[in-house]
Amino acid sequence: MNGNGNWDLSFLYESFDDPRFAADLAAVPGAIEALSALLRGDMDDRARLEQLMDAEEALSALMDRLGSFVYLTLAVDADNTAAMQYAGKLDVLGNQLSLVSSAITRFVGSIGDLEAVIASSEKLTQVAFVLREMKQECSHLIPEAIEPWILDMQLSGGTAFSQLRDKLDASVTVDYRGEQLPLSAARGLAYDADAQVRRDAYEAELAAYRKIELPMSYCLNSIKMEARTLARAQGYDSVLDMTLAQSRMDRETLDAMWTAIREYLPHFRRYLRAKGKLLGHEDGLPFYDLFAPVGASTRTYTVDEARQKLILEMGKFTPEMAAFIDNAFEQRWIDLFPRKGKSGGAFCAGVHAYDRSCVMTNFQGSFSDVSTLAHELGHAWHNRCMAGLPAMLCHEPMPLAETASIFNETMLSHQVLASCSPEEKLTLLEAGLMEATQTVVDIYSRFLFEQEVIDTRADHTMSVDELKDAMLRAQEASYGDGLDKELRHPYMWACKSHYYASGLNFYNFPYAFGLLFGKGVFAQYLEKGSAFVPEYNRLLRSCGSDTVANVAASVGIDVRSVDFWRSSLEVLRRDIDTFCALCGEQ
C-alpha cells in the first residue's frame, strides 16, 4: 500500500495556508461579478451566450477546486476548524453564484428563437441539451424578488442542519465492550465473522443513536420541511415531482421500476429466511445478521490484496480500467480506513478540472469492502469517461450516476464467481445478494419512509418515536417476514446521510435504478463481449447530455417498460434460487 491509507489532496492545495488557496478564494467574487456584467452588457444573444458559457466554465473549475478541498477535508476530519470556517464562506459564495445562475437561466428563457441561436454556434451546439433544459426550467425558478432571501435562509436552515447531522454522525462514539469506537467502525463490525461481535456491535450502535436522536430528528424534520417549501416555491406539485425533474426522469419510469420490485419482494424474503436458517434463526433474519458472512469462506483482504484483486478482475473487462485502478491506489486517490472524525459510508467525488477523483471508504477487510471499492472506482471511471467535456455536461442525473458503479460491482461478482472454488461459491453468491437486497429491498423501505416524513411534515414535526415507528413500518412493508420483527433497526433514518442532503431529496430510488439498469447494461456486455467496451464508455460520457430515457435507449433499453425491470430482477431471482438450494445442501 502506498502511504498511510489517507488520500492526498495536495494536487488541489498543500493546506489552508497555501497562498494558492487564498488567491483562488479571493478571485471568486470578481468572477461572479464578471458573469453578472456579461448579462448587463450590450451584445447579441449568440455572443452573450458564448461568453457566458466560457466564464461559467472557468468559475466552475475555480469553485470545484475550492469546494473539493474544503468538503473533502471535512469528510475525514469533522472537527477541522479551518475547513468549517471556509465551508461557511463557500456556502455564502455559492448562494451568490446560484443567483447569477438563475439570472442566466432567465436570460436563456427570454431568447425568442433559441434553436436558431444554438444552430449558429458550434460552441452552443455542443451544450444544446443543457440550454434547452434551462429554457424549460424558467417556469420553475423561484421568483426573482425573493430568491436571495430564500437562499440566505437555506444557509441557516437545510444547509446548517445537514452540516450538523454530519458532525453528529462523525463525532458520536459507540461504547462497544468498554471501548469507545467511531460510529463507522462499530457499523463495520456488522460484517464480522463472530455472531456475538455482530450482535454486541448492533446493540451498542442503537444505544449510541439514543445520544443524538433528538438533534438528528430536528435536522431531518427541518430539511424535509424546507424541501416542501422549495417545491411549492418552484411550482411543483410535490417534492417527488421536483426530484424527478431534477433527475431528468419521468413518473412512468419510476412506477414501472417499483411495480417490478414489489412483484419480486417475496423472492428477496426467501433469500433472507434461508440465510437466517443457515445462521440458526427461525423467525427471519435479525437485522444484526443482515451483513453476516456465510459459508466456509470467511476470507478477509488486506488493502494490497484488495488492490490486486480489483486490478485482476476489472482488467478482464478492459486493461485500461486495470491501469486506472492501479493508478488510483498509487496516486492516493483513496482514503481507506475508519477513524475518529471521519464520516461513515463511502463516496466518490470527481474533480473535473483535474481529471481526478477522490474516493472515501471505511475499509475493514471484508469482501463487501472490496466490492465497495469497486463501486466507488466505478464512479471514478465514469468521471474519467467525461473528461474533456464542458462542466455543464458532466452533471449526470442521480439515476444514471450509479450506472458505472453498479456495473463494476456486477463485473467483480461475475468474475469472482466464475473462478472461485465450490467452497467459496456460497459465500460470494451471498455477498452479492446481500448487497442487492440493500439496493432493492432496503432502498424501497427508505423511499417509503422518506415519502411519509415529507407528507407528515405538512401537518406537524415528527417526534423521535414517530420517526422510529415510520422506519419500522417501512421495513415491514419491504422486508416483510424476511426480517425478525423483534430485531430490526428503528434508527436507520439517523444512520443514512442521504436523507439529510439539503436540496437533494429521495436519494434512494436512484440506487435501485442504478443496480437494475447496471445489470441490464452488463447483460449487453455479456452478449457483445469486448466490442461493447467503446459503446459502454460512450454511454457513460453521454449521461449528462440527455434524459434518462434517451440515454438508456441509446443501448436499446426501455426504462418505461415493466418488463425491462423484471428481466433485471430475474437475474437476481436465479441467484436467490441457487443460494437457497445451496443452503438446503448445507
VENPEJO-V184278 format. One record per residue. N is the residue number from 1. RES is the residue in one letter. SS is DSSP state (a for helix, b for strand, c for the rest). PSI is psi in degrees with one decimal (none if undefined). NEAR is the number of other ideal C-beta (glycine too) atoms within 8 Angstrom. Layout:
N,RES,SS,PSI,NEAR + N,RES,SS,PSI,NEAR
//
This chain:
1,M,c,136.2,8 + 2,N,c,118.8,5 + 3,G,c,-163.4,7 + 4,N,c,11.7,3 + 5,G,c,-3.3,9 + 6,N,c,148.7,9 + 7,W,c,163.3,12 + 8,D,c,110.9,9 + 9,L,c,10.2,11 + 10,S,c,-15.5,6 + 11,F,c,-19.7,6 + 12,L,c,-63.7,9 + 13,Y,c,155.5,11 + 14,E,c,-36.3,5 + 15,S,c,-179.5,6 + 16,F,c,-11.4,8 + 17,D,c,-1.8,6 + 18,D,c,125.5,9 + 19,P,a,-29.5,6 + 20,R,a,-35.1,7 + 21,F,a,-47.6,13 + 22,A,a,-41.5,8 + 23,A,a,-43.0,8 + 24,D,a,-42.4,11 + 25,L,a,-40.2,10 + 26,A,a,-23.6,7 + 27,A,a,-17.3,9 + 28,V,a,-49.6,13 + 29,P,a,-40.2,9 + 30,G,a,-38.6,7 + 31,A,a,-37.0,12 + 32,I,a,-41.9,13 + 33,E,a,-35.2,8 + 34,A,a,-38.5,9 + 35,L,a,-45.7,14 + 36,S,a,-39.4,10 + 37,A,a,-36.0,8 + 38,L,a,-34.6,11 + 39,L,a,-26.6,12 + 40,R,a,-16.3,5 + 41,G,c,166.6,7 + 42,D,c,101.0,2 + 43,M,c,167.3,6 + 44,D,c,166.7,5 + 45,D,a,-41.1,7 + 46,R,a,-49.8,10 + 47,A,a,-41.0,8 + 48,R,a,-45.1,13 + 49,L,a,-43.8,14 + 50,E,a,-45.0,11 + 51,Q,a,-36.3,10 + 52,L,a,-41.6,13 + 53,M,a,-42.7,13 + 54,D,a,-45.6,8 + 55,A,a,-37.5,12 + 56,E,a,-36.1,13 + 57,E,a,-44.6,11 + 58,A,a,-41.8,9 + 59,L,a,-36.4,13 + 60,S,a,-43.4,12 + 61,A,a,-38.7,11 + 62,L,a,-48.5,12 + 63,M,a,-32.1,13 + 64,D,a,-44.8,12 + 65,R,a,-51.2,14 + 66,L,a,-49.5,14 + 67,G,a,-40.2,9 + 68,S,a,-45.6,13 + 69,F,a,-42.8,12 + 70,V,a,-52.6,12 + 71,Y,a,-29.1,11 + 72,L,a,-34.3,13 + 73,T,a,-46.6,11 + 74,L,a,-31.7,13 + 75,A,a,-30.0,11 + 76,V,a,-0.7,13 + 77,D,c,79.0,10 + 78,A,c,-20.2,11 + 79,D,c,10.7,6 + 80,N,c,107.1,10 + 81,T,a,-36.9,6 + 82,A,a,-45.0,7 + 83,A,a,-41.1,13 + 84,M,a,-40.8,9 + 85,Q,a,-46.2,8 + 86,Y,a,-28.4,12 + 87,A,a,-41.1,12 + 88,G,a,-41.1,8 + 89,K,a,-42.7,9 + 90,L,a,-32.9,12 + 91,D,a,-41.8,10 + 92,V,a,-45.6,9 + 93,L,a,-36.5,12 + 94,G,a,-37.2,9 + 95,N,a,-41.1,13 + 96,Q,a,-41.1,10 + 97,L,a,-37.5,11 + 98,S,a,-39.6,10 + 99,L,a,-42.4,11 + 100,V,a,-39.8,12 + 101,S,a,-40.0,9 + 102,S,a,-38.9,12 + 103,A,a,-38.7,11 + 104,I,a,-42.3,13 + 105,T,a,-41.4,12 + 106,R,a,-37.4,11 + 107,F,a,-46.6,11 + 108,V,a,-41.1,13 + 109,G,a,-24.6,10 + 110,S,a,-11.2,6 + 111,I,c,122.1,11 + 112,G,c,-55.6,4 + 113,D,c,76.2,6 + 114,L,a,-37.9,11 + 115,E,a,-38.3,6 + 116,A,a,-39.3,7 + 117,V,a,-43.2,13 + 118,I,a,-44.6,11 + 119,A,a,-22.6,7 + 120,S,c,-2.6,7 + 121,S,c,125.7,11 + 122,E,a,-38.7,5 + 123,K,a,-44.7,8 + 124,L,a,-31.8,15 + 125,T,a,-35.7,9 + 126,Q,a,-32.2,8 + 127,V,c,26.7,12 + 128,A,a,-40.8,9 + 129,F,a,-44.9,9 + 130,V,a,-39.1,10 + 131,L,a,-42.8,13 + 132,R,a,-38.3,9 + 133,E,a,-39.6,9 + 134,M,a,-38.7,12 + 135,K,a,-39.4,11 + 136,Q,a,-33.2,7 + 137,E,a,-17.6,10 + 138,C,a,-36.1,11 + 139,S,a,-10.2,6 + 140,H,a,14.9,9 + 141,L,c,145.3,12 + 142,I,c,138.5,10 + 143,P,c,133.7,7 + 144,E,a,-36.0,9 + 145,A,a,-30.1,4 + 146,I,a,-6.5,9 + 147,E,a,-43.6,13 + 148,P,a,-38.4,8 + 149,W,a,-39.3,7 + 150,I,a,-45.6,11 + 151,L,a,-41.7,11 + 152,D,a,-39.1,9 + 153,M,a,-31.0,8 + 154,Q,a,-30.9,13 + 155,L,a,-37.9,11 + 156,S,c,3.6,7 + 157,G,c,-108.5,11 + 158,G,a,-42.3,12 + 159,T,a,-44.9,11 + 160,A,a,-42.3,9 + 161,F,a,-34.6,14 + 162,S,a,-43.1,13 + 163,Q,a,-38.4,9 + 164,L,a,-43.5,10 + 165,R,a,-45.2,13 + 166,D,a,-37.6,13 + 167,K,a,-40.1,9 + 168,L,a,-46.1,12 + 169,D,a,-41.1,12 + 170,A,a,-23.2,13 + 171,S,a,-27.8,9 + 172,V,c,142.7,10 + 173,T,b,153.7,10 + 174,V,b,128.0,15 + 175,D,b,93.4,9 + 176,Y,b,109.7,12 + 177,R,c,41.4,5 + 178,G,c,0.2,4 + 179,E,b,140.5,6 + 180,Q,b,116.5,6 + 181,L,b,149.3,10 + 182,P,b,149.8,14 + 183,L,a,-40.4,14 + 184,S,a,-36.3,12 + 185,A,a,-39.3,12 + 186,A,a,-40.4,14 + 187,R,a,-31.3,11 + 188,G,a,-23.8,10 + 189,L,a,-9.3,11 + 190,A,a,-17.8,12 + 191,Y,a,2.2,11 + 192,D,c,149.6,8 + 193,A,c,-18.5,6 + 194,D,c,119.6,6 + 195,A,a,-38.1,8 + 196,Q,a,-35.1,6 + 197,V,a,-45.4,10 + 198,R,a,-45.1,15 + 199,R,a,-42.9,10 + 200,D,a,-40.1,10 + 201,A,a,-40.3,16 + 202,Y,a,-48.4,11 + 203,E,a,-37.3,9 + 204,A,a,-37.3,14 + 205,E,a,-47.1,13 + 206,L,a,-39.4,11 + 207,A,a,-36.8,10 + 208,A,a,-37.6,14 + 209,Y,a,-28.0,12 + 210,R,a,-22.7,7 + 211,K,a,-28.7,7 + 212,I,a,10.9,12 + 213,E,a,-37.9,11 + 214,L,a,-54.1,7 + 215,P,a,-35.1,9 + 216,M,a,-41.0,13 + 217,S,a,-37.9,12 + 218,Y,a,-37.9,10 + 219,C,a,-49.0,14 + 220,L,a,-47.2,16 + 221,N,a,-42.3,12 + 222,S,a,-42.3,11 + 223,I,a,-41.1,14 + 224,K,a,-29.8,14 + 225,M,a,-39.0,10 + 226,E,a,-39.4,12 + 227,A,a,-42.7,14 + 228,R,a,-44.0,12 + 229,T,a,-44.7,8 + 230,L,a,-37.8,12 + 231,A,a,-44.2,13 + 232,R,a,-42.1,8 + 233,A,a,-29.0,10 + 234,Q,c,5.9,10 + 235,G,c,24.0,6 + 236,Y,c,150.3,11 + 237,D,c,-25.1,4 + 238,S,c,166.5,8 + 239,V,a,-36.9,13 + 240,L,a,-42.3,10 + 241,D,a,-40.5,11 + 242,M,a,-42.6,15 + 243,T,a,-41.9,10 + 244,L,a,-39.7,11 + 245,A,a,-44.2,9 + 246,Q,a,-28.7,8 + 247,S,c,-0.8,11 + 248,R,c,38.7,9 + 249,M,c,147.4,12 + 250,D,c,163.7,8 + 251,R,a,-32.6,7 + 252,E,a,-40.2,7 + 253,T,a,-46.3,12 + 254,L,a,-46.1,11 + 255,D,a,-38.7,8 + 256,A,a,-42.2,14 + 257,M,a,-47.8,14 + 258,W,a,-36.3,11 + 259,T,a,-48.5,10 + 260,A,a,-41.4,13 + 261,I,a,-45.2,13 + 262,R,a,-37.0,8 + 263,E,a,-31.2,8 + 264,Y,a,-0.6,13 + 265,L,a,-39.7,12 + 266,P,a,-31.3,7 + 267,H,a,-41.8,11 + 268,F,a,-35.2,16 + 269,R,a,-33.8,12 + 270,R,a,-44.1,11 + 271,Y,a,-46.1,14 + 272,L,a,-41.7,14 + 273,R,a,-38.5,12 + 274,A,a,-42.1,11 + 275,K,a,-41.6,15 + 276,G,a,-45.7,16 + 277,K,a,-37.5,10 + 278,L,a,-30.4,9 + 279,L,c,4.1,11 + 280,G,c,19.5,4 + 281,H,c,136.9,11 + 282,E,c,-17.1,4 + 283,D,c,38.1,7 + 284,G,c,172.6,13 + 285,L,b,125.9,14 + 286,P,c,148.2,12 + 287,F,a,-36.5,11 + 288,Y,a,-12.7,12 + 289,D,a,9.5,13 + 290,L,c,-38.0,11 + 291,F,c,12.3,8 + 292,A,c,134.4,13 + 293,P,c,145.8,12 + 294,V,c,166.7,9 + 295,G,c,-179.6,11 + 296,A,c,-26.2,7 + 297,S,c,115.7,10 + 298,T,c,38.9,8 + 299,R,c,141.3,7 + 300,T,c,163.3,6 + 301,Y,c,139.0,12 + 302,T,c,168.2,8 + 303,V,a,-42.3,10 + 304,D,a,-37.9,7 + 305,E,a,-40.2,8 + 306,A,a,-42.7,13 + 307,R,a,-49.9,12 + 308,Q,a,-35.3,8 + 309,K,a,-44.6,10 + 310,L,a,-40.9,14 + 311,I,a,-44.1,11 + 312,L,a,-52.7,9 + 313,E,a,-41.5,11 + 314,M,a,-23.6,15 + 315,G,c,-19.1,10 + 316,K,c,-21.7,7 + 317,F,c,-52.4,8 + 318,T,c,136.5,8 + 319,P,a,-28.7,6 + 320,E,a,-37.7,6 + 321,M,a,-37.1,11 + 322,A,a,-45.6,12 + 323,A,a,-37.4,8 + 324,F,a,-46.2,12 + 325,I,a,-43.3,13 + 326,D,a,-42.4,10 + 327,N,a,-36.4,9 + 328,A,a,-39.5,13 + 329,F,a,-44.5,12 + 330,E,a,-40.2,7 + 331,Q,c,6.5,8 + 332,R,c,53.3,10 + 333,W,c,-11.4,13 + 334,I,b,131.6,13 + 335,D,b,113.6,13 + 336,L,c,-49.9,8 + 337,F,c,150.7,8 + 338,P,c,146.8,10 + 339,R,c,164.2,7 + 340,K,c,134.1,5 + 341,G,c,-7.1,11 + 342,K,c,138.8,16 + 343,S,c,153.7,12 + 344,G,c,175.4,13 + 345,G,c,-154.6,8 + 346,A,c,151.9,10 + 347,F,b,168.3,8 + 348,C,b,129.3,14 + 349,A,b,119.5,10 + 350,G,b,142.6,12 + 351,V,b,91.0,12 + 352,H,a,-40.6,13 + 353,A,a,-23.1,9 + 354,Y,a,2.7,8 + 355,D,c,49.6,8 + 356,R,b,150.4,9 + 357,S,b,153.1,13 + 358,C,b,123.8,15 + 359,V,b,128.0,17 + 360,M,b,128.7,18 + 361,T,c,173.2,12 + 362,N,c,71.4,14 + 363,F,c,128.5,12 + 364,Q,c,6.3,10 + 365,G,c,-3.2,7 + 366,S,c,164.2,10 + 367,F,a,-33.3,11 + 368,S,a,-36.9,11 + 369,D,a,-37.1,15 + 370,V,a,-42.6,13 + 371,S,a,-37.8,13 + 372,T,a,-42.0,11 + 373,L,a,-43.1,14 + 374,A,a,-42.1,14 + 375,H,a,-53.7,13 + 376,E,a,-34.1,16 + 377,L,a,-21.1,16 + 378,G,a,-42.6,14 + 379,H,a,-41.8,15 + 380,A,a,-39.6,15 + 381,W,a,-38.8,13 + 382,H,a,-43.9,15 + 383,N,a,-40.6,14 + 384,R,a,-39.3,10 + 385,C,a,-21.6,10 + 386,M,c,1.6,16 + 387,A,c,137.2,8 + 388,G,c,-13.1,4 + 389,L,c,155.6,9 + 390,P,c,143.1,9 + 391,A,a,-34.0,13 + 392,M,a,-12.9,12 + 393,L,a,7.4,13 + 394,C,c,9.8,12 + 395,H,c,79.0,7 + 396,E,c,144.2,9 + 397,P,c,158.3,14 + 398,M,a,-46.2,10 + 399,P,a,-39.6,13 + 400,L,a,-15.1,12 + 401,A,a,-21.2,13 + 402,E,c,0.7,15 + 403,T,a,-54.1,15 + 404,A,a,-33.9,13 + 405,S,a,-43.5,16 + 406,I,a,-39.1,16 + 407,F,a,-44.5,14 + 408,N,a,-44.6,14 + 409,E,a,-45.8,15 + 410,T,a,-41.7,11 + 411,M,a,-46.4,15 + 412,L,a,-48.4,14 + 413,S,a,-43.7,12 + 414,H,a,-45.6,9 + 415,Q,a,-42.1,10 + 416,V,a,-43.1,10 + 417,L,a,-32.1,11 + 418,A,a,-22.2,6 + 419,S,a,1.5,5 + 420,C,c,164.5,9 + 421,S,c,160.9,5 + 422,P,a,-32.8,5 + 423,E,a,-31.3,9 + 424,E,a,-18.9,12 + 425,K,a,-45.1,12 + 426,L,a,-44.7,15 + 427,T,a,-47.9,16 + 428,L,a,-38.2,14 + 429,L,a,-43.2,13 + 430,E,a,-38.0,13 + 431,A,a,-40.8,13 + 432,G,a,-41.3,12 + 433,L,a,-35.8,13 + 434,M,a,-47.0,11 + 435,E,a,-40.3,11 + 436,A,a,-36.5,12 + 437,T,a,-39.3,13 + 438,Q,a,-39.0,10 + 439,T,a,-19.5,12 + 440,V,a,-59.6,16 + 441,V,a,-50.4,12 + 442,D,a,-37.6,12 + 443,I,a,-38.9,13 + 444,Y,a,-40.7,15 + 445,S,a,-37.4,15 + 446,R,a,-38.5,14 + 447,F,a,-47.6,12 + 448,L,a,-42.4,12 + 449,F,a,-48.5,13 + 450,E,a,-38.7,13 + 451,Q,a,-41.0,9 + 452,E,a,-42.0,10 + 453,V,a,-46.2,16 + 454,I,a,-42.6,14 + 455,D,a,-42.2,7 + 456,T,a,-30.8,11 + 457,R,c,-15.6,13 + 458,A,c,-20.9,5 + 459,D,c,-44.6,4 + 460,H,c,167.7,5 + 461,T,c,129.6,7 + 462,M,c,132.5,12 + 463,S,c,169.6,7 + 464,V,a,-45.0,8 + 465,D,a,-38.7,6 + 466,E,a,-40.7,9 + 467,L,a,-42.7,13 + 468,K,a,-41.9,11 + 469,D,a,-42.2,9 + 470,A,a,-39.4,14 + 471,M,a,-43.1,15 + 472,L,a,-38.3,10 + 473,R,a,-36.9,9 + 474,A,a,-39.2,13 + 475,Q,a,-36.2,13 + 476,E,a,-42.2,9 + 477,A,a,-29.9,9 + 478,S,a,-52.1,12 + 479,Y,a,-30.0,15 + 480,G,a,-136.4,10 + 481,D,a,7.5,7 + 482,G,a,-26.6,14 + 483,L,b,145.0,15 + 484,D,c,123.1,12 + 485,K,c,-29.4,8 + 486,E,c,-8.7,6 + 487,L,c,64.8,8 + 488,R,c,-160.5,11 + 489,H,c,91.7,9 + 490,P,c,-9.0,9 + 491,Y,c,17.9,12 + 492,M,a,-23.1,13 + 493,W,a,-26.5,14 + 494,A,a,-25.1,10 + 495,C,a,-41.4,9 + 496,K,c,117.3,8 + 497,S,a,-21.8,11 + 498,H,a,-29.8,9 + 499,Y,a,-21.7,12 + 500,Y,a,8.6,12 + 501,A,c,106.5,10 + 502,S,c,126.9,12 + 503,G,c,0.9,8 + 504,L,c,91.4,7 + 505,N,c,159.7,13 + 506,F,c,43.2,9 + 507,Y,c,60.7,9 + 508,N,c,-54.8,11 + 509,F,a,-27.7,12 + 510,P,a,-28.1,13 + 511,Y,a,-43.6,10 + 512,A,a,-43.6,14 + 513,F,a,-48.6,13 + 514,G,a,-42.4,16 + 515,L,a,-51.4,14 + 516,L,a,-36.2,14 + 517,F,a,-42.0,17 + 518,G,a,-37.8,16 + 519,K,a,-34.9,13 + 520,G,a,-40.4,12 + 521,V,a,-40.9,14 + 522,F,a,-35.0,12 + 523,A,a,-35.3,11 + 524,Q,a,-38.9,13 + 525,Y,a,-43.8,14 + 526,L,a,-33.3,7 + 527,E,a,-40.2,7 + 528,K,a,-18.2,8 + 529,G,a,-148.8,7 + 530,S,a,-22.1,5 + 531,A,a,-20.0,7 + 532,F,a,-17.9,11 + 533,V,a,-50.8,10 + 534,P,a,-37.4,7 + 535,E,a,-40.1,11 + 536,Y,a,-45.0,12 + 537,N,a,-35.9,9 + 538,R,a,-38.4,9 + 539,L,a,-48.1,13 + 540,L,a,-39.3,13 + 541,R,a,-26.7,10 + 542,S,c,-2.4,10 + 543,C,c,-25.0,14 + 544,G,c,10.2,11 + 545,S,c,9.4,9 + 546,D,c,177.5,8 + 547,T,c,162.6,7 + 548,V,a,-47.4,13 + 549,A,a,-40.6,12 + 550,N,a,-38.5,8 + 551,V,a,-43.4,13 + 552,A,a,-41.5,11 + 553,A,a,-23.9,9 + 554,S,c,-19.4,10 + 555,V,c,23.8,9 + 556,G,c,24.1,5 + 557,I,c,130.2,10 + 558,D,c,100.0,8 + 559,V,c,-8.0,14 + 560,R,c,-3.0,8 + 561,S,c,124.6,8 + 562,V,a,-33.6,8 + 563,D,a,-34.6,6 + 564,F,a,-47.1,12 + 565,W,a,-36.9,15 + 566,R,a,-39.7,11 + 567,S,a,-37.2,10 + 568,S,a,-41.1,14 + 569,L,a,-27.6,15 + 570,E,a,-34.4,8 + 571,V,a,-43.7,10 + 572,L,a,-36.5,15 + 573,R,a,-40.7,10 + 574,R,a,-38.1,8 + 575,D,a,-38.8,12 + 576,I,a,-42.4,13 + 577,D,a,-45.2,8 + 578,T,a,-43.8,9 + 579,F,a,-46.1,15 + 580,C,a,-37.9,11 + 581,A,a,-42.3,8 + 582,L,a,-37.7,11 + 583,C,a,-39.0,12 + 584,G,a,-38.3,6 + 585,E,a,-34.7,5 + 586,Q,c,none,6
//
